[in-house]
């Protein structure tokens, strides 16, 4: 019995050694920016690698602070930070949208940002308690094909699209998060009744698409007169096809209309490391802000001029709304589904 | 005869494995406790919950039924008939396992934009999970002795009766085990159903995170999936029927001539392979032609190395614990081991993101030093894929005749010696097959890898995700293709492993005919 027990223990030890050796061997090939200094910063990035990896490299070059980046969906990262409890690994969280930031603010996960950071950005693009700050903006917009419809025929408000003359003339992507956030804004600003009626009218009038880029392609190809989407999709189409071949154009509703909603990507700080605040401030500095303007055609929130073919933030006149509330909330999804726009 | 107790090491490993497998339940309970009974009930008993539950159940039943019928048919065709091209057909039956269901779904929609909704989800998930049944049933058929069937026929039973009364009972446990994998995969799948726009319960769980940032709401929905699994586990023994001992020493297998029916068999197999392999691969290649220019080979290589590392690690660890549980359940059957083997299934329908978040929570509470290390990733794979290993291993482990243990014991071998020198050598091919199936699943796994990997470690699957999330589909194509090719290796090998015996048998038959 003793002999067999000792054999058993040996076998067990061997098994555990195998497990440890294997886990040591796996995952050796890591991606980090080359460190020049001692400090490293851990970034949880809800903005995708394709979009922001060059930006993080630039940050390391300019500040000497090395970064380790964890890419995943903004909502998943927010949940992960909440589950980490007292052992949060992230120094900063760079989120694709304000809703995920709002969830962390509510849970008290963020440190307050220094006022030299928050002062750079207008109050409506940051948290009321300065727990996060917007970094770049994107606008909801109506795109149109000037060969099918002239600009002065376009409506003054997004709510006008409910009128019967728009039947079959407007494209939407009801399962897309940015459309859903817009519907949340509609509910918050105009009430449930208006939102419900508008959605019901869109069930009649709208041509449904799965994704925003399909809408812009359909408009450009002359298959669709107008469509609701984020402003940068036109720019993406231009980079793909060349600016001269693109006929689709953008139009904004009357200043202050809910259809001109501006949503932001933003950053919050989770640790006491001074480098975390440095990173947040750097995102609002000249290099990062011009990166967003040039590379993604987003709006700078610190006042850098937008691309020449875009109206300024002031001209657009985004409606006043607490951006933290701008998630595609469950109640919004329910409303869209009840209208018959999603399965 | 003395009833022999199993070696201590087996119990130790099995207990650790079972506890790991059910650990996400602890997390669910904690989350629900915070939420309060009223809100949990409010969350669960909504009309929409029932609609989604119905969607999920109908899809699961349809996919499970398709898998068990088609998978068993393919296995029978490839092992028990003389149909021309059966070796190729066997490979074609196994290979769809290499296609992650989200890639198949994407590949179909890229070719056919209207490929959406229930029927699309049914086809894609059936294609992806039928190989579970095919592999399990093939293993059982190759090992079971067709002499009984011949006797039954010589006693005057028709073919259908022989199938019903002899063949089916002997493959039934394997077929039902494979179907359980298929059904629970369907319940927990998110990637395919979201691409195909079919609303299931798992989509609602993801929406609870994404749209309301509400972890407790997600937990209460996940609990429903656990309860559903519990229900399936109650039904499963009834479906499985009694286990039929086969005498593994006799290897005489007779092969059926299909005659006029072979046309239908060819059509069915080729049609299914066209859907499951040809169409997705054509779409993938078309996709790659558009995107090969943008490849960064260093990045691809690093992702490949990490993927293979995780796959080997996950396969090895899960095989070790799966082996202990299988040996206990098969060779030391007791009430306790029967309970243990059923408990590992409990979390198998829980979506990957919930399992991952539960490990984020538990590791930070109990063992912060393993958080965001590869060890925790491997533990996640253990939890997610333990049942896959056990289903694959049980049949081959059951094959080693108990009499050999007794002989060895009478010659003075200790329990561990018996395990090491008798059981393990006989079961090795089966153990390797279990490890291969887990490695394959690890390669395809996304949500847990994404959340738990060491910061900065990218795999083929996470790269694929990163590229598709910015609509840079062209950039994603090489990762998708490489993933399918790499996952094809264990799929090919699994099929070879399963058919190793049959090839020997056929050679033997042919030699005997000649002589």
Interface residues (C-beta under 8 A of the other chain):
Chain A: X3 X4 X5 X7 X8 X9 X11 X12 X15 X18 X19 X20 X22 X23 X24 X25 X26 X27 X28 X29 X30 X31 X32 X42 X48 X49 X50 X51 X68 X69 X70 X71 X72 X73 X75 X76 X78 X79 X80 X82 X83 X84 X85 X86 X87 X89 X99 X100 X103 X175 X177 X180 X210 X211 X213 X236 X327 X328 X329 X330 X332 X333 X334 X342 X343
Chain B: X7 X8 X9 X12 X13 X48 X117 X197 X198 X199 X207 X208 X209 X210 X211 X212 X213 X214 X215 X217 X299 X301 X302 X305 X306 X309 X310 X312 X313 X316 X317 X320 X353 X357 X360 X361 X364 X365 X368 X371 X372 X373 X374 X375 X377 X378 X414 X415 X416 X417 X420 X447 X450 X451 X453 X454 X455 X456 X457 X458 X462 X466 X467 X469 X470 X471 X472 X475
